[in-house]
Amino acid sequence: MAMSLQQLQEQLGRTFDQMQALSTELASVKANVDTGAQKIDYLNNDRIHKDQVIAELRDANRQLVDSIQRSVAGRGSSSGQIKLMDMKTMNPKKFDGKPETPFKAWAKSVRTFCNATQPGFRKFLRWIESQSEPIDHSVMSRCDWSHKDAANEALYDFLVMHTSDDAQQLVELQDENGLEAWRQLALRFDPIGESYIFDQMSALMDVPRCKQIVEVPAAITRWERSLKRYAEKTGGQAVPEFWKLPILFKMIPMNMMQDI
């Protein structure tokens, strides 16, 4: 049945409305797509920027680490100076020279701190302690440590700041000679005399017996360390070689003696 003109017009109107709605929907979809693409571009550019920032920070951190390592490696060697007055670090406590204040423990902490500042300082201080005459240019000429002159001045300032009472007065009497001040402190508070030699020799000879065989290596290490310290302080005196075997037998547990 043929449509009338009015029906045809109505159908065309509906089709036109549908076309407009579809066009509007397509425009909306395109706008959303464009917005999404813009967001993707923004996020991608932001990621690229952040990657660049991270790379720059990593490079700066690497340069800083390299700089610190170079500074540590060359510390004290290029300028010929040694600085021990860094109060940000764990400096040793003050030593006052009183009987209740143990000198040996304090001296050990000083040697450790100094050696951390400049490698070789601990061995140098041990050498100073073993000298039997005042430290002057003649005595210093017998030492080949390259930092000995810088160490003298730095050590004096350090000792003045880390001593008090009688110990500080003893340091100040040495006319800014830090090395002689250290030697005098050792002489006063850790003296080497007949009593010291007798006590140390007795300790080296009368060693405690280990309870288990696994304890023997550590006991030998402690004994050798004590022997080395005794030899340094007494100018090279040491236990004769033929005494060492009987001393070793004293360390062996009693239940192992029958197997030897």
Backbone torsions as a table, in degrees:
resi	resn	phi	psi	omega
1	MET	NA	127.5	-176.9
2	ALA	-70.1	141.1	179.5
3	MET	-79.9	148.5	176.6
4	SER	-78.5	166.8	-179.5
5	LEU	-60.6	-38.8	-179.2
6	GLN	-66.3	-41.5	179.9
7	GLN	-64.9	-40.0	179.4
8	LEU	-64.0	-40.7	179.0
9	GLN	-64.5	-41.1	-179.6
10	GLU	-64.5	-41.4	-179.7
11	GLN	-65.9	-40.8	178.0
12	LEU	-63.8	-37.4	178.5
13	GLY	-63.8	-43.3	179.4
14	ARG	-64.3	-41.6	179.1
15	THR	-63.3	-39.7	179.0
16	PHE	-64.2	-41.4	178.1
17	ASP	-62.9	-40.8	179.0
18	GLN	-63.6	-40.5	179.2
19	MET	-63.8	-39.9	178.3
20	GLN	-65.3	-42.2	179.3
21	ALA	-64.3	-41.2	179.0
22	LEU	-65.6	-37.9	178.5
23	SER	-64.9	-42.3	178.3
24	THR	-63.4	-40.7	179.7
25	GLU	-65.2	-41.1	178.4
26	LEU	-63.9	-39.5	178.5
27	ALA	-63.9	-40.5	178.9
28	SER	-64.4	-42.9	178.9
29	VAL	-62.1	-44.2	179.4
30	LYS	-61.5	-39.9	179.1
31	ALA	-64.0	-41.2	178.6
32	ASN	-65.4	-40.1	178.3
33	VAL	-62.5	-44.2	179.1
34	ASP	-62.1	-41.1	179.1
35	THR	-64.8	-43.5	178.1
36	GLY	-61.6	-40.5	178.8
37	ALA	-64.5	-39.7	178.1
38	GLN	-63.3	-42.0	178.6
39	LYS	-63.4	-42.1	179.0
40	ILE	-62.1	-43.1	178.8
41	ASP	-63.0	-40.8	-179.9
42	TYR	-63.7	-46.5	-179.5
43	LEU	-65.1	-37.4	179.4
44	ASN	-66.5	-42.8	178.0
45	ASN	-65.7	-37.5	178.2
46	ASP	-65.5	-39.7	177.6
47	ARG	-63.5	-41.9	179.2
48	ILE	-62.7	-41.6	179.8
49	HIS	-63.8	-43.8	-179.6
50	LYS	-66.8	-37.1	176.1
51	ASP	-61.3	-39.1	178.2
52	GLN	-65.7	-41.4	178.7
53	VAL	-63.5	-44.1	179.1
54	ILE	-61.6	-43.1	179.1
55	ALA	-62.0	-40.7	178.6
56	GLU	-65.3	-41.0	178.9
57	LEU	-65.7	-40.3	178.0
58	ARG	-63.4	-41.2	179.2
59	ASP	-65.0	-42.0	178.6
60	ALA	-64.9	-39.9	178.0
61	ASN	-64.5	-40.4	178.9
62	ARG	-64.3	-41.3	178.3
63	GLN	-64.6	-38.3	179.0
64	LEU	-65.5	-43.7	178.4
65	VAL	-61.9	-43.6	179.0
66	ASP	-61.9	-39.9	-180.0
67	SER	-65.0	-42.5	178.9
68	ILE	-64.4	-42.1	179.6
69	GLN	-63.7	-40.4	177.5
70	ARG	-65.8	-38.0	179.8
71	SER	-65.4	-42.7	179.5
72	VAL	-66.2	-42.0	-178.1
73	ALA	-65.0	-34.6	-177.5
74	GLY	-99.9	9.9	-176.2
75	ARG	-62.4	125.8	175.3
76	GLY	80.4	-10.5	-174.9
77	SER	-95.5	-30.4	-176.1
78	SER	-85.0	-40.4	-176.5
79	SER	-91.7	-15.0	-177.8
80	GLY	74.6	16.3	-178.8
81	GLN	-118.3	150.3	177.3
82	ILE	-127.2	127.2	179.7
83	LYS	-113.7	122.7	-179.4
84	LEU	-113.1	7.2	-172.5
85	MET	-100.6	34.2	177.6
86	ASP	-82.4	97.8	-174.9
87	MET	-75.5	-6.2	178.4
88	LYS	-78.1	-16.5	-179.2
89	THR	-93.3	174.8	-178.5
90	MET	-83.6	78.3	178.8
91	ASN	-67.2	153.4	175.2
92	PRO	-61.9	154.2	176.3
93	LYS	-71.6	167.9	179.0
94	LYS	-74.0	146.2	177.5
95	PHE	-110.6	126.5	-175.5
96	ASP	-104.8	-8.5	178.2
97	GLY	82.8	6.7	-179.1
98	LYS	-79.2	153.0	-176.6
99	PRO	-56.6	-32.1	-177.5
100	GLU	-81.9	-2.6	178.7
101	THR	-102.9	110.1	-176.5
102	PRO	-70.5	121.0	-179.5
103	PHE	-71.4	-39.9	-174.6
104	LYS	-59.4	-43.9	-179.9
105	ALA	-65.8	-41.4	178.9
106	TRP	-65.4	-45.0	-179.8
107	ALA	-61.0	-37.9	178.9
108	LYS	-63.7	-41.6	179.2
109	SER	-67.5	-35.3	177.7
110	VAL	-66.3	-45.8	179.7
111	ARG	-59.9	-42.4	-179.1
112	THR	-64.4	-44.4	-179.9
113	PHE	-63.5	-45.1	-179.8
114	CYS	-63.6	-40.8	-178.6
115	ASN	-68.7	-31.3	175.6
116	ALA	-68.2	-30.1	178.0
117	THR	-75.8	-40.5	180.0
118	GLN	-145.5	108.6	179.7
119	PRO	-54.0	136.0	-177.6
120	GLY	101.4	-11.8	-177.2
121	PHE	-66.6	-38.7	-178.1
122	ARG	-62.0	-48.2	179.7
123	LYS	-62.6	-36.5	178.9
124	PHE	-65.4	-42.7	178.7
125	LEU	-65.7	-37.7	175.6
126	ARG	-60.7	-40.2	179.1
127	TRP	-65.2	-41.0	178.0
128	ILE	-61.0	-42.3	-179.3
129	GLU	-63.4	-28.7	-176.6
130	SER	-83.5	-6.9	-178.0
131	GLN	-76.0	138.8	-177.6
132	SER	-97.9	-1.1	180.0
133	GLU	-130.3	158.7	-178.2
134	PRO	-56.0	146.0	-178.4
135	ILE	-80.3	113.0	176.5
136	ASP	-136.0	-169.8	-177.1
137	HIS	-63.0	-34.1	-179.9
138	SER	-65.1	-44.7	179.1
139	VAL	-68.5	-42.0	-178.6
140	MET	-63.2	-28.4	179.9
141	SER	-65.9	-16.7	179.8
142	ARG	-86.6	-1.9	179.8
143	CYS	-111.9	133.2	-176.6
144	ASP	-104.3	14.0	177.9
145	TRP	-68.1	127.8	-172.7
146	SER	-70.0	-17.2	-176.4
147	HIS	-104.2	13.7	-172.1
148	LYS	-64.0	-38.1	-179.2
149	ASP	-68.5	-45.2	177.8
150	ALA	-64.9	-34.0	-178.7
151	ALA	-65.8	-34.9	-177.4
152	ASN	-59.9	-52.7	-178.3
153	GLU	-67.5	-43.5	-178.9
154	ALA	-64.1	-39.0	-177.7
155	LEU	-67.2	-36.4	179.6
156	TYR	-62.2	-49.4	179.1
157	ASP	-60.2	-40.2	-179.7
158	PHE	-63.1	-44.4	-177.8
159	LEU	-68.3	-36.7	177.6
160	VAL	-61.7	-39.2	-178.3
161	MET	-77.2	-20.9	-173.7
162	HIS	-117.3	23.6	172.3
163	THR	-133.8	165.7	177.0
164	SER	-153.2	170.3	176.2
165	ASP	53.5	-133.6	-175.8
166	ASP	-61.3	-38.0	-179.1
167	ALA	-64.4	-41.0	179.5
168	GLN	-68.0	-38.5	177.0
169	GLN	-62.0	-39.2	178.0
170	LEU	-63.9	-38.8	178.6
171	VAL	-65.3	-46.2	-176.1
172	GLU	-68.7	-19.3	177.7
173	LEU	-74.5	-9.8	-174.0
174	GLN	-91.5	14.0	173.2
175	ASP	54.2	50.3	175.8
176	GLU	61.7	23.4	174.1
177	ASN	-96.6	94.8	-174.4
178	GLY	-63.8	-35.2	-178.4
179	LEU	-70.5	-41.6	176.6
180	GLU	-67.5	-33.9	176.8
181	ALA	-62.6	-40.5	178.1
182	TRP	-66.3	-41.5	178.9
183	ARG	-63.2	-40.9	-179.9
184	GLN	-66.8	-38.2	176.7
185	LEU	-61.4	-43.1	179.2
186	ALA	-65.6	-39.9	179.3
187	LEU	-65.1	-40.5	-176.2
188	ARG	-74.5	-45.3	-169.1
189	PHE	-106.4	-8.1	174.5
190	ASP	-142.1	62.4	-169.7
191	PRO	-70.9	156.2	174.8
192	ILE	-111.3	110.7	179.5
193	GLY	-145.6	-170.2	-179.2
194	GLU	-62.1	-37.8	179.8
195	SER	-65.1	-43.4	179.5
196	TYR	-61.7	-47.7	-177.9
197	ILE	-61.0	-43.8	-179.8
198	PHE	-63.2	-45.9	-178.0
199	ASP	-64.4	-43.1	-177.8
200	GLN	-70.1	-40.0	177.6
201	MET	-63.9	-39.6	177.8
202	SER	-62.3	-41.3	-180.0
203	ALA	-66.6	-36.5	179.4
204	LEU	-70.5	-33.8	-178.1
205	MET	-84.0	-35.7	-175.4
206	ASP	-98.8	75.1	-177.0
207	VAL	-87.6	146.8	178.2
208	PRO	-73.6	146.0	179.5
209	ARG	-81.7	136.6	179.0
210	CYS	-74.4	149.6	178.6
211	LYS	-85.2	-30.1	179.9
212	GLN	-131.2	152.1	-176.6
213	ILE	-64.7	-28.2	-179.2
214	VAL	-69.2	-15.9	-179.8
215	GLU	-83.5	-13.4	-174.0
216	VAL	-63.3	-46.8	-179.9
217	PRO	-56.0	-43.1	179.0
218	ALA	-66.2	-37.4	178.5
219	ALA	-64.6	-39.7	178.2
220	ILE	-65.0	-41.0	179.0
221	THR	-61.4	-45.4	178.7
222	ARG	-62.2	-41.3	-179.0
223	TRP	-65.3	-42.4	178.8
224	GLU	-65.3	-35.7	177.6
225	ARG	-66.6	-41.6	177.4
226	SER	-64.7	-38.6	178.6
227	LEU	-64.8	-42.2	179.2
228	LYS	-63.4	-43.4	179.1
229	ARG	-63.0	-42.3	179.1
230	TYR	-63.1	-43.1	179.9
231	ALA	-64.2	-39.3	179.8
232	GLU	-65.1	-41.9	-175.2
233	LYS	-77.8	-22.1	-177.2
234	THR	-106.0	14.1	175.5
235	GLY	76.1	28.7	174.4
236	GLY	106.1	-4.1	177.0
237	GLN	-66.3	137.9	-178.1
238	ALA	-146.0	168.8	178.1
239	VAL	-72.1	132.0	178.3
240	PRO	-57.0	148.1	-176.9
241	GLU	-58.8	-38.9	-175.8
242	PHE	-73.5	-6.7	175.1
243	TRP	-86.9	-18.5	-171.0
244	LYS	-68.4	-36.0	-179.7
245	LEU	-64.4	-46.3	176.0
246	PRO	-60.5	-35.7	178.6
247	ILE	-65.7	-40.8	177.9
248	LEU	-60.9	-41.1	179.6
249	PHE	-62.5	-30.9	178.3
250	LYS	-67.2	-24.3	-178.9
251	MET	-81.0	-24.3	-173.7
252	ILE	-70.0	135.4	179.6
253	PRO	-56.0	147.4	-175.9
254	MET	-61.2	-36.6	-177.9
255	ASN	-71.5	-10.1	177.8
256	MET	-98.6	-13.0	-175.5
257	MET	-62.7	-34.6	-177.2
258	GLN	-70.1	-18.6	179.5
259	ASP	-88.9	-7.0	-177.1
260	ILE	-97.2	NA	NA
